[in-house]
Amino acid sequence: MARLTAAPVVAQTPTRGNAARVLRLVHEDGPITRAEITRRTGLNRSTTLTLVGELVERGLVHEDVPATGGTTGGTGGTTSGATAGVGRPSPVVRAVAEVVAVAVTVEVDAVTVALVGLDGSVRDRAVASSRSAPTAAQAVETIAGLLDELVAGDAAPARIAGIGVAVPGTVRVEDGVVRSAPHLGWHDEPIARPLAERTGLPVRATNDANSGAWAERLYGSGRGVDDLIYLNGGASGIGGGVISAARPLSGADGYAGELGHTFVAANGVRCHCGAVGCLETEASRDALVAAAGVAPDDPSALAAVLAQRRPEVERVVDRQVTALATALRNAIHTVNPEVVVLGGFLGVLLEHVGDRIEVEVRAQSMAAVTERLRIAPAALGADVLLRGAAELGFRDLLRDPTAARLVPRPAPAGTTTAHTPDRSTTPTSDRDAAAEEARTP
């Protein structure tokens, strides 16, 4: 894929800041009426009209005038202030699907690339399965190749905001270097910079569970919740992400939330991290699907076998529920979340055992810490990590829609295009991105 030059960075102004507030509100909570935008931002009606008009001109949103009056709101439910006056319904503002972020997940058995629209729709996806984990260099080439396929087959030409990559490992926030992804066999492997150089697009990388936590907080089971724990169970073990006070908890270097390595069993098996009795060794997808006799990547088949309640499978379930409840007790006493969201095979396990996990957690916890606690399966299903990765790809656009460059459909790999090296292809701090994304309009 040929590199393309992006526009120079322009200093933020109050107008640009307000445009960002409006776009973020439409992106996260839309479709939403113009009247509701005015109410929620505190801007006056004329300013809202001007800002929405600018976003329409830039091809980021469009307006629909309702056929009749009444109340029209965003995805969060019915909103007030839907009419601009008696008999004059307020236009509904919607983010467009044609502006996309490239969302990437890298796993030991597959690399997935998807085009996610600014309206939240997953327009298309491509998957490259493998029998062994890819190297970082192989992953870069696979991602670029899949992206070429997607944009070549995209019926409606898309404009690309950027690429977000979710990796099952510890990712350094400053430069997108994967410090350690044991299941992939990666140690101190750069992923963001090589992919940026390969595609000519801005790239950010983050831990996969952190991306899932943010997606569930914006669009899923933790929607609107300021304090949340997310655990994802997949081919690479169990990853964790934490939202605290409406901001992603990253830690000094971006490594916070490694809840898969919470100690849960003194007599457990040795983990690849070197410790004994980690959650991800005691609650393992491989162990559960092996007992169930189903394919690792078939949650529907797993759920069907669990419903049979075969004794040999239930013994594995019992051990895993005990380990998970212990890990959650530790995390809950540390973070005091309102919601714990379980994704991947952990979500399947939760739906199988009902409120049993919550009951066991409460039995081991201080009553005050669990007063408002609820434990829920991930609402975004298989798309949770992709939706989280897409938010990274949209970061520059949402931060300043008046300055971000939207790259048209790139030429296929091997096409020669004149270009000038630009800062836009340099990976930037995921900590900065997370902090920016956590700011409410």
C-alpha positions as CSV (number, residue, x, y, z in Angstrom):
1,M,0.0,0.0,0.0
2,A,1.5,3.3,-1.0
3,R,2.1,6.0,1.6
4,L,0.1,9.2,1.4
5,T,0.9,12.6,2.9
6,A,-1.4,14.1,5.5
7,A,-2.2,17.7,6.2
8,P,0.0,19.6,8.7
9,V,-1.1,19.7,12.3
10,V,-3.0,22.9,13.1
11,A,-3.2,24.4,16.6
12,Q,-6.6,23.8,18.3
13,T,-8.9,26.8,18.6
14,P,-12.2,27.1,20.6
15,T,-14.1,26.6,17.4
16,R,-12.2,23.5,16.6
17,G,-12.7,22.3,20.1
18,N,-16.5,22.8,19.9
19,A,-16.6,21.0,16.5
20,A,-14.8,18.1,18.2
21,R,-17.4,18.1,21.0
22,V,-20.2,17.9,18.6
23,L,-18.6,15.2,16.4
24,R,-17.8,13.1,19.4
25,L,-21.3,13.4,20.7
26,V,-22.8,12.3,17.4
27,H,-20.2,9.5,17.0
28,E,-20.8,8.1,20.5
29,D,-24.5,8.8,21.2
30,G,-26.0,9.5,17.8
31,P,-28.2,9.7,15.9
32,I,-29.1,12.7,17.9
33,T,-31.2,15.8,17.2
34,R,-29.6,19.2,16.7
35,A,-31.7,20.5,19.6
36,E,-30.3,17.8,21.9
37,I,-26.8,18.6,20.8
38,T,-27.5,22.2,21.9
39,R,-28.8,21.1,25.2
40,R,-26.0,18.7,26.0
41,T,-23.1,20.9,24.9
42,G,-24.5,24.2,26.4
43,L,-23.8,25.9,23.1
44,N,-26.3,28.3,21.7
45,R,-28.6,27.3,18.8
46,S,-26.8,29.4,16.1
47,T,-23.4,28.0,17.1
48,T,-24.7,24.4,17.0
49,L,-26.2,25.2,13.5
50,T,-22.8,26.5,12.3
51,L,-20.8,23.6,13.7
52,V,-23.2,20.9,12.4
53,G,-23.1,22.7,9.0
54,E,-19.3,22.6,9.0
55,L,-19.3,18.9,9.8
56,V,-21.8,18.2,7.0
57,E,-19.6,20.1,4.6
58,R,-16.6,18.0,5.6
59,G,-18.6,14.8,5.0
60,L,-18.5,13.6,8.6
61,V,-22.2,13.8,9.4
62,H,-25.5,14.3,7.7
63,E,-28.8,15.7,8.8
64,D,-32.3,14.2,8.4
65,V,-35.4,16.2,9.0
66,P,-38.1,14.0,10.6
67,A,-41.3,13.7,8.7
68,T,-43.3,14.4,11.8
69,G,-42.7,16.1,15.1
70,G,-42.0,14.1,18.3
71,T,-39.1,13.0,20.2
72,T,-36.0,11.6,18.5
73,G,-32.9,10.7,20.4
74,G,-29.6,8.9,20.2
75,T,-28.8,5.3,20.7
76,G,-29.0,5.7,24.5
77,G,-32.7,6.2,24.3
78,T,-35.3,9.0,24.0
79,T,-34.0,12.5,24.4
80,S,-35.6,15.8,25.2
81,G,-35.6,18.9,23.2
82,A,-36.3,17.1,19.9
83,T,-38.2,20.0,18.4
84,A,-36.8,23.4,17.4
85,G,-40.3,24.9,17.8
86,V,-43.9,24.1,17.6
87,G,-44.5,22.0,14.5
88,R,-40.9,22.3,13.5
89,P,-39.0,19.1,14.3
90,S,-35.3,19.4,15.0
91,P,-33.1,17.7,12.4
92,V,-31.5,14.5,13.3
93,V,-27.7,14.4,13.0
94,R,-26.0,11.1,12.1
95,A,-22.4,10.2,11.7
96,V,-21.6,8.9,8.2
97,A,-20.5,5.3,7.5
98,E,-18.2,6.3,4.6
99,V,-15.5,7.7,7.0
100,V,-13.9,4.7,8.5
101,A,-11.2,3.5,10.9
102,V,-9.2,0.4,10.2
103,A,-9.6,-1.9,13.2
104,V,-7.1,-4.7,13.7
105,T,-6.9,-7.6,16.1
106,V,-3.9,-9.9,16.3
107,E,-4.3,-13.3,17.9
108,V,-2.3,-16.5,17.9
109,D,-4.6,-18.1,15.4
110,A,-5.8,-15.2,13.3
111,V,-5.4,-11.6,12.2
112,T,-8.6,-9.7,11.6
113,V,-8.9,-6.4,9.8
114,A,-12.2,-4.5,9.6
115,L,-13.5,-1.2,8.3
116,V,-15.6,0.4,11.0
117,G,-17.7,3.4,10.0
118,L,-17.9,6.6,12.0
119,D,-21.5,5.6,12.7
120,G,-20.3,2.5,14.4
121,S,-21.2,0.1,11.6
122,V,-18.7,-2.7,10.8
123,R,-18.7,-2.2,7.0
124,D,-16.5,-5.2,6.1
125,R,-13.9,-7.4,7.6
126,A,-11.2,-9.9,6.4
127,V,-9.6,-12.7,8.4
128,A,-6.3,-14.5,7.9
129,S,-6.2,-17.7,9.9
130,S,-3.0,-19.5,10.7
131,R,-1.9,-22.6,12.5
132,S,0.9,-20.7,14.4
133,A,1.3,-17.3,15.8
134,P,2.6,-14.7,13.3
135,T,5.8,-12.8,13.9
136,A,5.4,-9.0,14.3
137,A,6.8,-8.5,10.7
138,Q,4.4,-11.1,9.3
139,A,1.5,-9.5,11.1
140,V,2.3,-6.1,9.5
141,E,2.4,-7.7,6.1
142,T,-0.8,-9.6,6.7
143,I,-2.6,-6.5,8.0
144,A,-1.5,-4.5,5.0
145,G,-2.6,-7.2,2.6
146,L,-6.0,-7.6,4.2
147,L,-6.5,-3.9,4.1
148,D,-5.7,-3.8,0.4
149,E,-8.4,-6.5,-0.1
150,L,-11.0,-4.6,1.9
151,V,-10.5,-1.2,0.2
152,A,-10.4,-2.8,-3.2
153,G,-13.7,-4.5,-2.6
154,D,-15.4,-1.6,-0.9
155,A,-18.4,-0.8,-3.0
156,A,-18.8,2.7,-1.5
157,P,-15.4,4.6,-1.5
158,A,-14.3,5.1,2.0
159,R,-12.1,7.8,3.6
160,I,-9.8,6.4,6.2
161,A,-9.1,8.2,9.5
162,G,-6.4,5.9,10.8
163,I,-5.6,2.4,12.1
164,G,-6.1,1.0,15.6
165,V,-4.4,-2.3,16.5
166,A,-5.4,-4.5,19.5
167,V,-2.7,-6.9,20.7
168,P,-2.9,-9.5,23.5
169,G,0.1,-8.3,25.4
170,T,1.7,-5.3,27.2
171,V,2.0,-2.4,24.8
172,R,4.2,0.6,25.6
173,V,2.1,3.8,25.4
174,E,4.8,6.1,24.1
175,D,5.5,4.4,20.7
176,G,3.2,1.3,20.3
177,V,6.0,-1.2,21.0
178,V,4.7,-4.5,22.2
179,R,6.9,-5.2,25.2
180,S,5.6,-8.7,25.8
181,A,2.9,-10.8,24.1
182,P,3.9,-14.3,25.3
183,H,1.3,-16.2,23.4
184,L,2.4,-14.6,20.2
185,G,6.1,-15.0,21.1
186,W,6.7,-11.2,20.8
187,H,9.1,-9.3,23.0
188,D,10.0,-5.7,22.4
189,E,8.5,-5.8,18.9
190,P,7.5,-2.5,17.2
191,I,4.1,-2.8,15.5
192,A,2.7,0.7,15.2
193,R,5.7,2.3,13.4
194,P,6.3,-0.4,10.8
195,L,2.6,-0.6,10.0
196,A,2.4,3.2,9.6
197,E,5.4,3.1,7.3
198,R,3.9,0.2,5.3
199,T,0.4,1.9,4.9
200,G,1.0,5.6,5.1
201,L,-1.7,5.8,7.7
202,P,-1.5,7.0,11.3
203,V,-1.4,3.9,13.6
204,R,-1.9,3.4,17.3
205,A,-1.6,0.1,19.2
206,T,-2.9,-0.9,22.6
207,N,-3.6,-4.0,24.7
208,D,-6.7,-5.8,23.4
209,A,-8.5,-5.9,26.7
210,N,-8.0,-2.2,27.2
211,S,-9.6,-1.6,23.8
212,G,-12.5,-3.9,24.8
213,A,-13.0,-2.1,28.1
214,W,-13.4,1.2,26.3
215,A,-15.7,-0.1,23.7
216,E,-18.0,-1.7,26.3
217,R,-18.0,1.6,28.2
218,L,-19.0,3.6,25.2
219,Y,-21.4,1.2,23.5
220,G,-21.9,-2.0,25.4
221,S,-22.8,-3.4,28.9
222,G,-20.9,-0.6,30.6
223,R,-22.4,2.2,28.6
224,G,-22.3,5.5,30.6
225,V,-20.6,3.8,33.5
226,D,-17.5,5.6,34.9
227,D,-16.0,2.7,36.8
228,L,-15.7,-0.6,35.0
229,I,-13.6,-3.8,34.8
230,Y,-13.5,-5.8,31.6
231,L,-12.1,-9.3,31.3
232,N,-11.6,-10.9,27.9
233,G,-11.0,-14.6,27.5
234,G,-9.6,-15.8,24.2
235,A,-6.9,-17.8,22.4
236,S,-4.2,-15.7,24.2
237,G,-5.5,-16.2,27.7
238,I,-7.3,-13.7,29.8
239,G,-6.7,-10.0,29.4
240,G,-8.1,-7.2,31.6
241,G,-8.9,-3.5,31.2
242,V,-10.0,-1.0,33.8
243,I,-12.0,2.2,33.4
244,S,-11.7,4.4,36.5
245,A,-13.5,7.7,36.9
246,A,-14.4,7.6,33.2
247,R,-10.8,7.3,32.1
248,P,-8.8,4.2,31.0
249,L,-6.4,3.1,33.8
250,S,-3.1,2.8,32.0
251,G,-0.4,3.0,34.8
252,A,3.1,4.4,34.5
253,D,3.9,2.7,31.1
254,G,0.5,1.5,30.0
255,Y,0.6,-1.9,31.5
256,A,-2.2,-1.7,34.1
257,G,-5.0,-4.1,34.0
258,E,-3.2,-7.4,33.6
259,L,-5.9,-9.2,35.6
260,G,-5.2,-12.5,33.8
261,H,-2.1,-12.7,36.0
262,T,-4.0,-12.2,39.3
263,F,-3.0,-14.9,41.8
264,V,-5.9,-17.3,42.4
265,A,-4.5,-20.8,43.3
266,A,-1.5,-21.7,45.5
267,N,-1.4,-25.2,44.1
268,G,-2.0,-24.1,40.5
269,V,0.1,-24.7,37.4
270,R,3.0,-22.5,36.3
271,C,2.1,-19.7,34.0
272,H,4.1,-18.6,31.0
273,C,4.8,-15.4,33.0
274,G,6.8,-17.5,35.5
275,A,4.3,-17.3,38.3
276,V,2.1,-20.1,39.7
277,G,-1.7,-20.1,39.9
278,C,-2.5,-17.1,37.6
279,L,-6.1,-16.7,36.6
280,E,-5.5,-17.4,32.9
281,T,-4.0,-20.8,33.7
282,E,-6.8,-21.7,36.2
283,A,-9.6,-20.4,33.9
284,S,-8.5,-21.5,30.5
285,R,-10.4,-21.5,27.3
286,D,-8.4,-24.4,26.0
287,A,-9.2,-26.5,29.1
288,L,-13.0,-25.7,28.8
289,V,-13.3,-26.4,25.1
290,A,-11.2,-29.5,25.4
291,A,-13.6,-30.8,28.0
292,A,-16.6,-29.8,25.9
293,G,-15.1,-31.3,22.7
294,V,-15.8,-28.2,20.6
295,A,-13.6,-26.0,18.4
296,P,-11.9,-23.2,20.3
297,D,-13.4,-20.4,18.2
298,D,-17.1,-21.6,18.3
299,P,-18.8,-19.9,21.2
300,S,-22.2,-21.1,20.1
301,A,-21.1,-24.8,20.1
302,L,-19.5,-24.3,23.5
303,A,-22.8,-22.8,24.9
304,A,-24.8,-25.7,23.5
305,V,-22.5,-28.3,25.2
306,L,-22.5,-26.4,28.5
307,A,-26.3,-26.5,28.4
308,Q,-26.2,-30.3,28.5
309,R,-24.5,-30.1,31.9
310,R,-22.4,-33.1,31.4
311,P,-20.6,-34.0,34.7
312,E,-17.1,-34.0,33.3
313,V,-17.6,-30.6,31.8
314,E,-19.3,-29.2,34.9
315,R,-16.2,-30.2,37.0
316,V,-14.1,-27.9,34.7
317,V,-16.8,-25.2,35.0
318,D,-16.7,-25.4,38.8
319,R,-12.9,-24.9,38.9
320,Q,-13.0,-22.0,36.5
321,V,-15.9,-20.3,38.3
322,T,-14.0,-20.5,41.6
323,A,-10.8,-19.1,40.1
324,L,-12.7,-16.3,38.3
325,A,-14.6,-15.3,41.5
326,T,-11.4,-15.1,43.4
327,A,-9.8,-12.9,40.8
328,L,-12.8,-10.6,40.7
329,R,-12.8,-10.3,44.4
330,N,-9.2,-9.1,44.3
331,A,-9.9,-6.6,41.5
332,I,-13.2,-5.4,43.0
333,H,-11.6,-4.5,46.3
334,T,-8.9,-2.6,44.4
335,V,-11.0,-0.7,41.8
336,N,-14.5,-0.7,43.3
337,P,-16.3,-0.9,39.9
338,E,-20.0,-0.5,39.2
339,V,-19.9,-3.1,36.4
340,V,-17.7,-6.1,35.6
341,V,-18.0,-7.1,31.9
342,L,-16.9,-10.5,30.8
343,G,-16.1,-11.1,27.1
344,G,-15.0,-14.0,25.0
345,F,-15.4,-17.5,26.5
346,L,-15.8,-15.9,29.9
347,G,-19.1,-14.3,28.7
348,V,-20.3,-17.8,27.6
349,L,-19.3,-19.2,31.0
350,L,-21.2,-16.4,32.8
351,E,-24.4,-16.9,30.8
352,H,-24.2,-20.7,31.6
353,V,-23.8,-20.3,35.4
354,G,-26.2,-17.3,35.7
355,D,-25.7,-15.3,38.9
356,R,-23.4,-17.9,40.5
357,I,-20.2,-15.9,39.9
358,E,-21.8,-12.8,41.4
359,V,-23.0,-14.7,44.4
360,E,-19.5,-16.2,45.0
361,V,-17.9,-12.7,44.6
362,R,-20.3,-11.2,47.1
363,A,-19.7,-14.0,49.5
364,Q,-15.9,-13.2,49.5
365,S,-16.2,-9.4,49.4
366,M,-16.9,-6.5,51.8
367,A,-20.6,-5.7,51.5
368,A,-20.1,-2.0,50.8
369,V,-17.8,-2.7,47.9
370,T,-20.4,-4.8,46.1
371,E,-23.6,-2.8,46.9
372,R,-23.9,-1.5,43.3
373,L,-22.0,-4.2,41.6
374,R,-23.3,-6.1,38.6
375,I,-21.5,-8.6,36.4
376,A,-22.6,-8.8,32.8
377,P,-21.5,-10.4,29.5
378,A,-20.0,-8.2,26.9
379,A,-22.9,-6.7,24.8
380,L,-20.7,-6.2,21.7
381,G,-20.0,-9.9,21.2
382,A,-17.4,-10.8,18.7
383,D,-17.0,-7.2,17.6
384,V,-15.9,-5.8,21.0
385,L,-12.2,-5.7,20.3
386,L,-12.7,-4.3,16.8
387,R,-14.9,-1.6,18.1
388,G,-12.3,-0.7,20.7
389,A,-9.5,-0.7,18.1
390,A,-11.6,1.5,15.8
391,E,-11.8,4.2,18.5
392,L,-8.0,4.4,18.4
393,G,-8.2,4.8,14.6
394,F,-10.7,7.7,15.0
395,R,-8.6,9.4,17.7
396,D,-7.2,12.3,15.6
397,L,-10.4,12.9,13.8
398,L,-12.4,13.1,17.0
399,R,-9.8,15.3,18.6
400,D,-9.9,17.9,15.8
401,P,-12.2,17.2,12.9
402,T,-11.1,20.5,11.2
403,A,-7.4,19.4,11.0
404,A,-7.4,15.6,10.7
405,R,-6.6,14.4,7.2
406,L,-8.9,11.7,5.9
407,V,-7.0,9.5,3.4
408,P,-9.0,8.3,0.4
409,R,-9.0,4.6,-0.6
410,P,-5.3,3.8,-0.8
411,A,-3.7,2.4,-3.9
412,P,-2.9,-1.4,-3.7
413,A,0.4,-2.5,-2.4
414,G,3.2,-2.0,-4.9
415,T,1.7,1.1,-6.5
416,T,4.2,3.9,-6.7
417,T,2.9,7.3,-5.5
418,A,5.0,10.4,-4.8
419,H,4.9,11.3,-1.2
420,T,6.6,13.3,1.5
421,P,7.4,11.8,4.9
422,D,5.0,13.2,7.4
423,R,4.4,13.0,11.2
424,S,0.9,11.6,10.5
425,T,2.5,8.1,10.0
426,T,4.3,8.2,13.3
427,P,2.6,6.3,16.1
428,T,1.6,8.4,19.0
429,S,1.0,7.8,22.7
430,D,-1.9,5.6,23.5
431,R,-2.0,7.2,26.9
432,D,-2.7,10.6,25.3
433,A,-5.3,8.9,23.0
434,A,-7.0,7.3,26.0
435,A,-7.1,10.5,28.0
436,E,-8.5,12.4,25.0
437,E,-11.1,9.7,24.3
438,A,-12.2,9.8,28.0
439,R,-13.2,13.4,27.9
440,T,-16.9,13.9,27.7
441,P,-18.4,16.6,25.4
